Amino acid sequence: MIKIITDSSCDLPKEIVREYGIEVVPLSVEIDGKRYIEGKDITPEEYWQKMQKAKTLPKTSQPPPAMFADVFKKIIDEGNEPLCITISSKLSGTYQSALVGNDISGNKAVVFDSLAGSLSHGIQVLMAARLSQAGKKMNEILKELERYRKSVKIIIPLNTLENIVKGGRLSRVQGTVAKLLNIKVILHGVEGEVKMLKKVRGTKRFREAILEIINNLNPEPGRIFGITHVDNLEDALFISEALKRFGSEVIVNSMGPVMATYAGMKGMILAL
């Protein structure tokens, strides 16, 4: 059987991970000089509180290759085929770490670059797990993952620019002006990278702009949609209701520490 491995930045709900027996290799995050293992040492809600108070942007770290190697070896020893799906190689060194881990364990795993983050990555993991359960072969699963990877639209509405300022991508003066003018930004994923899509002013216009983007994209009915949020369940559910009219499955979940570090408070990541 094909067994699915991923990393903790996929932000899949724990019940889905348990249901499909998905192996999750954790990333870590350092905040105020203390290191936490994502999904083990700290909950998303605890992390959000610490992140809000931190003076500098927390640092995220990929898992060491040996961690992947151990998981691959265990799965191979059980007589199964490992398929590892990681966060975008353009956002993290996790993909490279998994490749090295594969070398260490004998090159019997398949390592797939999701070119995505959060649930746009997690949905690929879920798809692979379901296809494996349905008895599909490795080449069939990879073909479906490649199709999804090419077609997924990743929208990243940021309610605050505070973490962008902390990370040095925007000056404090620019950040202060944006806050005073209530300017919010909407980013999008392009071939595994994050780029600017739109700037809007005001909370009402922000919501309207997100819905406009969704309607213009006209998401494909029948696919899985994903929404993760940083302490913003209200907006996540609001967008979820808008997506349900396409008659598709919608997964809503809290954003874990790694992805929340870049999205900031009230930020969201949508996989359409």
C-alpha positions as CSV (number, residue, x, y, z in Angstrom):
1,M,0.0,0.0,0.0
2,I,1.1,3.6,-0.6
3,K,1.5,5.5,2.7
4,I,1.4,9.3,2.7
5,I,3.9,11.4,4.6
6,T,3.8,15.2,4.8
7,D,5.1,18.0,7.0
8,S,3.2,19.9,9.7
9,S,2.8,23.1,7.6
10,C,0.0,21.4,5.6
11,D,-2.6,22.5,8.3
12,L,-4.8,19.5,7.8
13,P,-7.3,18.9,10.7
14,K,-6.1,16.3,13.1
15,E,-9.1,14.1,12.5
16,I,-8.3,13.8,8.8
17,V,-4.7,12.9,9.6
18,R,-5.9,10.2,12.0
19,E,-8.6,8.9,9.7
20,Y,-6.1,8.3,6.8
21,G,-3.1,7.3,8.8
22,I,-1.0,10.2,7.4
23,E,2.5,10.5,8.8
24,V,3.3,14.1,9.8
25,V,7.0,15.3,10.1
26,P,7.0,18.5,12.2
27,L,8.7,21.8,11.5
28,S,9.7,24.0,14.4
29,V,9.4,27.6,15.2
30,E,11.5,29.8,17.5
31,I,9.8,32.7,19.3
32,D,11.3,34.9,22.0
33,G,14.3,32.6,22.2
34,K,12.3,29.4,22.8
35,R,11.8,26.7,20.2
36,Y,8.5,24.8,19.8
37,I,7.7,21.8,17.7
38,E,4.7,22.5,15.5
39,G,1.7,20.3,16.5
40,K,3.4,19.0,19.6
41,D,4.6,21.7,22.0
42,I,2.2,24.4,21.2
43,T,-1.3,24.9,19.9
44,P,-2.1,27.4,17.1
45,E,-4.1,29.5,19.6
46,E,-1.2,29.6,22.1
47,Y,1.2,30.5,19.3
48,W,-1.0,33.3,18.0
49,Q,-1.0,35.0,21.4
50,K,2.8,34.7,21.7
51,M,3.3,35.9,18.1
52,Q,1.2,39.0,18.7
53,K,3.4,40.0,21.6
54,A,6.8,39.1,20.0
55,K,9.0,42.1,19.1
56,T,10.7,40.3,16.2
57,L,9.4,37.9,13.7
58,P,9.6,34.3,14.9
59,K,12.0,32.0,13.0
60,T,10.8,28.8,11.3
61,S,13.0,25.7,10.7
62,Q,12.5,22.7,8.4
63,P,12.8,19.1,9.9
64,P,16.2,17.5,9.7
65,P,16.7,14.9,6.9
66,A,17.1,12.1,9.5
67,M,13.5,12.7,10.7
68,F,12.3,12.0,7.2
69,A,14.7,9.1,6.8
70,D,13.3,7.4,9.9
71,V,9.7,7.7,8.7
72,F,10.5,6.4,5.2
73,K,12.5,3.5,6.7
74,K,9.6,2.5,9.0
75,I,7.1,2.5,6.2
76,I,9.4,0.5,3.9
77,D,10.0,-2.0,6.7
78,E,6.3,-2.4,7.0
79,G,6.1,-3.4,3.3
80,N,4.5,-0.1,2.1
81,E,5.5,2.5,-0.4
82,P,6.2,6.0,1.0
83,L,4.9,9.1,-0.9
84,C,6.0,12.3,0.8
85,I,4.3,15.6,-0.1
86,T,5.9,18.8,1.2
87,I,5.4,22.5,1.5
88,S,6.6,24.5,-1.6
89,S,10.4,24.3,-2.2
90,K,10.2,28.1,-2.8
91,L,8.9,28.8,0.7
92,S,10.9,26.3,2.8
93,G,13.9,24.0,2.8
94,T,11.6,21.1,3.8
95,Y,11.4,19.6,0.3
96,Q,15.3,19.4,0.1
97,S,15.4,17.9,3.6
98,A,13.0,15.2,2.5
99,L,15.1,14.5,-0.6
100,V,18.2,14.1,1.5
101,G,16.2,11.9,3.9
102,N,15.2,9.7,1.0
103,D,18.9,9.3,0.0
104,I,19.7,8.3,3.6
105,S,16.9,5.7,3.6
106,G,17.8,4.1,0.3
107,N,15.9,6.1,-2.3
108,K,12.7,4.1,-2.1
109,A,10.3,7.0,-1.3
110,V,8.7,9.4,-3.8
111,V,9.1,13.1,-2.7
112,F,6.6,15.5,-4.3
113,D,6.8,19.3,-4.1
114,S,3.3,20.7,-3.5
115,L,4.4,24.2,-4.7
116,A,1.9,25.4,-2.0
117,G,1.5,26.0,1.7
118,S,-1.2,25.5,4.3
119,L,-4.4,23.7,3.0
120,S,-3.4,24.2,-0.7
121,H,-0.6,21.8,0.3
122,G,-2.9,19.8,2.7
123,I,-5.5,19.1,0.1
124,Q,-2.9,17.4,-2.1
125,V,-2.1,15.2,0.9
126,L,-5.7,14.4,1.5
127,M,-6.2,13.6,-2.2
128,A,-3.2,11.3,-2.2
129,A,-4.5,9.5,0.9
130,R,-8.0,9.0,-0.6
131,L,-6.5,7.8,-3.9
132,S,-4.3,5.3,-2.1
133,Q,-7.2,4.0,-0.1
134,A,-9.0,3.5,-3.4
135,G,-6.2,1.3,-4.6
136,K,-4.6,3.7,-7.1
137,K,-1.0,3.2,-8.1
138,M,1.8,5.7,-7.6
139,N,1.8,7.0,-11.1
140,E,-2.0,7.5,-11.0
141,I,-1.7,9.5,-7.7
142,L,1.1,11.6,-9.0
143,K,-0.8,12.4,-12.2
144,E,-3.8,13.7,-10.1
145,L,-1.5,15.7,-7.8
146,E,0.2,17.4,-10.8
147,R,-3.2,18.2,-12.3
148,Y,-4.4,19.8,-9.0
149,R,-1.0,21.6,-8.5
150,K,-1.4,23.3,-11.9
151,S,-5.0,24.3,-11.4
152,V,-5.2,25.4,-7.7
153,K,-5.7,29.1,-7.0
154,I,-4.1,30.3,-3.7
155,I,-5.5,33.5,-2.3
156,I,-3.9,35.1,0.8
157,P,-5.9,37.9,2.4
158,L,-3.7,39.7,5.1
159,N,-5.7,41.7,7.6
160,T,-2.5,43.3,9.1
161,L,1.0,44.0,7.7
162,E,2.6,43.8,11.1
163,N,4.5,40.5,10.4
164,I,5.7,41.8,7.1
165,V,7.1,44.8,8.9
166,K,8.8,42.6,11.5
167,G,10.3,40.5,8.8
168,G,11.8,43.5,7.1
169,R,9.8,43.4,3.9
170,L,8.1,46.6,4.7
171,S,9.5,49.6,6.6
172,R,7.9,50.6,10.0
173,V,6.9,54.0,8.4
174,Q,5.1,52.2,5.6
175,G,3.5,49.8,8.1
176,T,2.3,52.7,10.3
177,V,0.8,54.5,7.2
178,A,-1.0,51.3,6.1
179,K,-2.4,50.8,9.6
180,L,-3.6,54.4,9.9
181,L,-5.3,54.2,6.5
182,N,-6.7,50.7,7.3
183,I,-5.0,49.3,4.2
184,K,-5.1,45.5,3.8
185,V,-3.5,43.4,1.1
186,I,-4.5,40.3,-0.8
187,L,-1.6,38.1,-2.1
188,H,-1.8,35.1,-4.3
189,G,0.4,32.0,-4.9
190,V,2.1,31.9,-8.3
191,E,4.1,28.8,-9.1
192,G,5.0,28.2,-5.5
193,E,5.8,31.8,-4.7
194,V,3.8,34.6,-3.1
195,K,3.0,37.8,-5.0
196,M,0.9,40.9,-4.6
197,L,-2.7,40.7,-6.0
198,K,-4.6,43.6,-4.6
199,K,-4.6,46.4,-2.0
200,V,-7.9,47.5,-0.4
201,R,-8.9,50.0,2.2
202,G,-11.3,49.2,5.0
203,T,-12.7,45.9,6.4
204,K,-16.0,46.0,4.4
205,R,-14.1,46.5,1.1
206,F,-11.7,43.8,2.1
207,R,-14.4,41.2,2.4
208,E,-16.0,42.4,-0.8
209,A,-12.7,42.1,-2.7
210,I,-12.2,38.5,-1.5
211,L,-15.6,37.6,-2.8
212,E,-15.0,39.4,-6.1
213,I,-11.8,37.4,-6.6
214,I,-13.5,34.1,-5.8
215,N,-16.4,34.9,-8.2
216,N,-13.9,36.0,-11.0
217,L,-12.0,32.7,-10.5
218,N,-15.2,30.7,-10.8
219,P,-13.8,27.7,-8.9
220,E,-14.3,24.3,-10.4
221,P,-17.3,22.5,-8.9
222,G,-16.6,19.1,-7.2
223,R,-13.1,19.9,-5.9
224,I,-12.0,20.3,-2.3
225,F,-11.6,23.9,-1.1
226,G,-9.6,24.9,1.9
227,I,-9.5,27.9,4.3
228,T,-7.1,28.4,7.2
229,H,-7.2,31.4,9.5
230,V,-5.3,33.1,12.3
231,D,-7.9,33.8,15.0
232,N,-10.4,34.8,12.3
233,L,-13.1,32.1,12.3
234,E,-15.8,34.7,11.5
235,D,-14.3,35.6,8.1
236,A,-13.3,32.0,7.4
237,L,-16.9,30.8,7.9
238,F,-18.2,33.8,5.9
239,I,-16.0,32.8,2.9
240,S,-16.9,29.1,3.4
241,E,-20.6,29.9,2.9
242,A,-19.7,31.7,-0.3
243,L,-17.8,28.7,-1.5
244,K,-20.5,26.2,-0.7
245,R,-22.7,27.5,-3.5
246,F,-20.2,25.8,-5.9
247,G,-21.4,22.5,-4.3
248,S,-18.0,21.4,-3.2
249,E,-16.3,20.2,0.0
250,V,-14.9,23.0,2.1
251,I,-12.3,22.4,4.9
252,V,-11.9,25.2,7.5
253,N,-9.1,25.0,10.0
254,S,-6.9,27.0,12.3
255,M,-3.5,28.0,10.7
256,G,-0.6,26.4,12.4
257,P,2.5,28.3,13.7
258,V,4.7,28.0,10.6
259,M,2.2,29.5,8.1
260,A,0.7,31.9,10.7
261,T,4.2,33.5,11.1
262,Y,3.8,34.8,7.5
263,A,0.1,35.5,7.5
264,G,-0.1,37.5,10.7
265,M,-3.1,38.0,13.0
266,K,-6.5,37.6,11.3
267,G,-4.7,36.4,8.1
268,M,-6.2,33.7,5.9
269,I,-5.0,31.3,3.2
270,L,-7.6,30.1,0.7
271,A,-7.1,27.1,-1.6
272,L,-9.6,27.2,-4.5
